[in-house]
């Protein structure tokens, strides 16, 4: 604690407010100079709180170390680079940055955290400055500046709280009699969170992924990034190492997400009004057989399919490294009927490392090399073959003996909607007459079992459509997904393990739009953590169509999204509310602060002001999310802002207020604009037009018709007028 106090005192001695007021650009930031203001804030006071790791752009202006990188919203001189919003040249930029810093210092000394929050400097940097200059006798700011960590400490994650509110909540627990220094108080909290790890406030360092709830719903107004966030959350669960390594690269994250989606490690479904139990769990579906007859089969829905897949344990060939499936023939094969008298054949094959063909009886086909010779072998053994071109007994034996080759892969089916093993052929055809008396099967191929699944996996894990009932036939790209198959064999080898079990994620978009009671049915109870298989009070039940015993595995995570503009949380099915953890997602103004000013328009202030008016006129569940405006990060132009307002924001407001144009205009601040040309919503008819159309004596009945003012969309002052008077 003494070291913390010394570091703090040394900083204030070197950089009192008078020195900051007289500070030059060279004294503020440089390269190689360890006495600059920024070096003191970032490095020399690192023992108090480390903000290293984030780029130098956080300083507002910085000295270049080479050819500057082109970044949106940045300007470059010969020596310095700066955020364009601070000025057109380095002198103006530094003047404005220093002005912001002085405002922060003065606000910190009088405890005005709201003012600090509104200062347009990077959060890590401005709150570190505020922390250093605050009143140490009555401190209000903790030496933790990561928003994620503040949310984690308070437990108020995702509920739209600001830095001042987080600090206010945390500092309620600060007792100067128990902890004399607020910096030590912050370190104690940090140690409790991160198990004595070195203190670091950068979001890219010391990231701690909390154990995700098995059932989570992200809820909030439109455009707050709920569906966008499900990708991150799913990858944190299914591929945590990949996520940590690439969390800053959205393109890589989306690509990996799509791969896992394709491989059924992640499932995605959108609920709607007509979505049913039969779609979600299981139901009867009509299909046409090969002889054009209609049959009704029980088909698994996405939830049952994901549960079954998550329950599967795969026995893996530990000697197999990575298997290249290119140029290999792939076959589908049945090994006995799971519900018939020969159900034991499959287990016999697994135990003896071979596959057996029942067709051919006790006939030796060793000397056959084509279909014609197979037919002759049958006839020599007094088996009648009438239709030589289509007899399946001939086809199956010819495939097994003459078409199948060493190195081919065989997928073992379990009915026509599941598969249970994958093997590689390792021998030529073998006739083993000793097997006839035991099983009636004498046609043999030796194999290596690369994967054995228990229970069986759904065809969706590997195939593009259901399998045929035929015992043995070759698979082509129209039936089997070769990318999924290669993905199975691209997994790293498993040392000292024979079984692997992976977490899976089911994402339910727009979960509140479906009838929860109808869709989940009796399964709503089974998704509770304690009721899942392996839980303290695990339950299972018999499904109505298949009559199978069913339970929900503990490694299936369910992530839902809910648009509160469609239905408020209070209206949600109470059974669902009791079984899910709800995480509110509101508009992130910090993201919007990264958008450079557009012809003087501060987008963050623009959106925040509109949302505050919506809360007054309607409620917070119908505010406007940040994602509508994020395209402006890459293209900060008035033209794009106009398109966003005209094509997205105005229609959304019209829907919110049922085309009550007067209230739409109030959200946009039109009622406060003296200049009618700056109003986005205007009266459709002037007095002279009404008189011309209806006569001088006619009076407007009800509400005056309104229309959009197209000229306002391309006038920067119209937007500035939303948040200024």
Secondary structure, 3 states (H helix, E strand, C coil): CHHHHHHHHHHHHHCCHHHHHCCCHHHHCCCCCCCCHHHHHHHHCCCCCCCCCCCHHHHCEEECCCCCCCCCCEEECCCEEEEHHHCCCHHHHHHHHHHHHHHHHHHHHHCCHHHHHHCCCCHHHHHHHHHHHCCCCCCCCCCCCCHHHHHHHHCCCCCCCCHHHHHHHHHCCCCCCCCCCHHHHHHHHHHHHHCCCCCCCCCCCCCCCCCCCCEEEEEECCCCCHHHHHHHHHHHHHCHHHHHHHCCCHHHHHHHHHHHHHCCCEEEEECCCCCCHHHHCEEEEEEECCCCCEEEEEEECHHHHHHHHHHCEEEECCCCCCCCCCCCCEEEECCCCCCCCCCHHHHHHHHHCEEEECCCCCCCCCCCCCHHHHHHHHHHCCCCCCCCCCCHHHHHHHHHHHHCCCCCEEEEECCCCEEEEEEEECCCCEECHHHHHHHCCCEEEEEEEEEEEEEEEEHHHCECCCCCCCCEEEECCCCECHHHHHHHCCCCCCCCCCEECCCEEEEEECHHHCCHHHHHHHHHCCCCHHHCCCCCCCCCEECCCCCCEECCCCCEEEEEEEECCCCCHHHCCHHHHHHCEEEECCCCHHHHCCCCCECCECHHHHHHHHHHHHHHHCCHHHCCCHHHCCHHHHCCCHHHHHHHHHHHHHHHHHHHCCCCHHHHHHHCCHHHCCCHHHCCEEECCCHHHHHHHHCCCCCCCCCCCEEECHHHHHCHHHHHHHHCC
